[in-house]
Amino acid sequence: MRVDGTGFGYIIVDGVRYDYDVVITDRVMKRKKELSAVESGHTPLTGEEVLHYFSERPPEVLVVGTGQSGLMPLSGVEEACEKLNIELIVERTPDAVRTFNKLRESGRKVNAIFHVTC
């Protein structure tokens, strides 16, 4: 699986455009924002979400793209990753896409959550 590109409001994975936040494991899923409460106009990524998506089959690495400008707040994500023994990398989405692709190409078991707006 490869992320081909991203811009404000979208991400392209294996040639398919998604106009919403995505979670990438062995497939691409729409992020369930209802798992988190809205804070200051943004839906933060929470530790509860990380546990929901990755408890059963934790990756070696979780790459989180915090948006085109890096504005998505995080709450409890680091603690959830520590609990699951997952290495966490947090970057603006354009940078996180490059990191995700590099890690996948190197053979690491990497999953991702990409926020596609702010």
N, C-alpha and C positions, 0 to 999 in steps of 0.2 A: 504494500500500500504506500502511495506517495502523494504528498500534497503538492499540487501543481502551481498554486498561487492563491493569493488572498488580496482583498481590498475592502473598503468600507462596506460592510453589510453582506459580505459573501466570502466563501472559501471554496476552492476547487480541489477535490480529492479523486485521483484516478480518472480525471476527465469529466467528473460530474460536479456541477455547481450546486452548492447549498447556500440558501439565503437566510441562515440561522446559525446559532452556536452549535458546535458539534462535539461529540465525544468519540474518539477513535480507539477501538480495542482491536479485535480481529474483524470488525465491521465499523461502519459509520452510523452513529445514532444522533438524533436530535437531542440536545441537552434539555433536560427536564427542569426548567427554571423554577417550577412550583416547589421543588425541594428546598428552595432558599427563599427567604423573605427579601422584599425590596428595601434597600437602604439608600437614601439620598439620590433617588432616581435611577440607581443601578441595582441589578440583581447580583449580589456577591457570590463567588464560588465558596462553598462551605465544606468543612470537614465531613459533614453528614453526606454531602454529595459524593465526595471521594470514597467514603466507605460504601455507599450504595453501589457505585459503579465498579469498584475494584476489589472488594473484600474476597469474593470467591476465587478470582484469578488475578492476584496482584502482579503487575509488571515489575521489571527491574527499575524502570525509570518512568516517571510521569512528567510530561512536558505540558505546562499550562501557558497558553497564549492569552494575555490579559487585555487584548483589544488592540486596534490599530495605533492608538496613542497610549496604551498601557493603563487605562483608567478603571478596569474592573477590580473591585475590592475583593480581598481574600479574607476568610474568617475560619480559622481552625484547620486550614489545609495542611500546614506543615506538621501539626500534631497528628493528623490522620495518616499522613504518609509515614511518619516515624512509627506509628502503631503497626502499620502494614509492612514496614521495612522496605519502603519505596524511596528511591532517590528522586528528589523533586527539583525541577528546573522551571523557573518562572521568568518569562520574558514577554515583551510586546509581541503580538501575534506575528508580524512579519519576520521577526528574529526567531521566534519559537518554531515557525514552519521550517526554517533552514536547519535548526537544531534537530527537530524531529526527523527530517529526511536523512541527515547525516547519521544519526543514531540507528535508524532502521537499516540504512545501507551497511553499517558496521556489524549488523547482526544482533544488536542488543534487543531485548524484549521491552519495547517502549510503547506506551499508550499516550493519549493526549486529550486535552480539553482546550478547544479554541473558541474564544469570544471574538465575534467578527465586527462589532461596531467600536465604540469609543475605546 
